Amino acid sequence: MGFWDQALKVAKNVGSVVVTEIEKAANENREIQGKYETMGDTELIDIIFSDGFLGKSSKEKSIAYGILKKRGYSPEEIKARKS
């Protein structure tokens, strides 16, 4: 096997890993989105403003924020609901 054949094989393997990771992240986002869409507004507000060691990840916070915006909340209204 020549150099270019080997390089092509490595590139294909790297591409497969990248695609797998992208699919994994997309599935995780869809799972969180589905779970959060069933939650009430107050629960989503709590997620957005959770801090500390047990606080939610930035991904979870942004999904909760997006859901509230879809429900008609403005950024100012969301900030005003902070406890």
C-alpha positions in Angstrom: 0.0 0.0 0.0 1.4 3.4 -1.0 1.6 6.5 1.0 -1.5 8.1 -0.7 -3.6 4.9 -0.1 -2.6 4.9 3.5 -3.4 8.7 3.8 -6.8 8.1 2.2 -7.5 5.3 4.7 -6.6 7.5 7.7 -8.7 10.3 6.3 -11.7 8.0 5.9 -11.3 6.7 9.5 -11.1 10.3 10.9 -14.2 11.3 8.9 -16.1 8.3 10.3 -15.2 9.3 13.8 -16.3 12.9 13.3 -19.6 11.9 11.7 -20.3 9.5 14.6 -19.6 12.2 17.2 -21.8 14.7 15.4 -24.7 12.2 15.3 -24.1 11.5 19.0 -24.3 15.2 19.9 -27.4 15.7 17.7 -29.2 12.8 19.4 -28.3 14.1 22.8 -29.6 17.5 21.9 -32.9 16.0 20.6 -33.3 14.0 23.8 -32.8 17.0 26.0 -35.1 19.1 23.8 -37.8 16.5 24.1 -37.5 16.2 27.8 -37.5 20.0 28.4 -40.4 20.7 26.1 -42.6 18.8 28.6 -41.5 21.0 31.5 -43.2 24.1 32.7 -41.9 27.6 32.4 -40.7 27.8 36.0 -38.7 24.6 35.7 -37.0 26.0 32.5 -36.2 29.3 34.3 -34.6 27.3 37.1 -32.5 25.4 34.6 -31.3 28.6 32.9 -30.2 30.2 36.2 -28.8 27.1 37.8 -25.2 27.6 39.0 -22.6 25.8 41.0 -21.4 22.2 41.1 -24.9 20.8 40.5 -25.9 23.4 37.9 -26.9 22.5 34.4 -24.5 22.6 31.4 -24.4 25.5 29.0 -26.0 23.2 26.4 -28.9 22.4 28.7 -29.3 26.1 29.6 -29.4 27.2 25.9 -32.0 24.5 25.0 -34.2 25.7 27.9 -33.7 29.3 26.8 -34.7 28.5 23.3 -37.8 26.7 24.4 -38.9 29.7 26.4 -38.3 32.0 23.5 -40.5 29.7 21.3 -43.2 30.0 24.0 -43.1 33.8 23.5 -40.8 35.0 26.2 -38.5 37.9 25.4 -34.9 37.9 26.7 -35.9 40.7 29.1 -38.8 38.7 30.4 -36.6 35.7 31.0 -34.0 37.8 32.9 -36.8 39.4 35.0 -38.0 36.0 36.2 -34.6 35.2 37.8 -35.1 34.4 41.4 
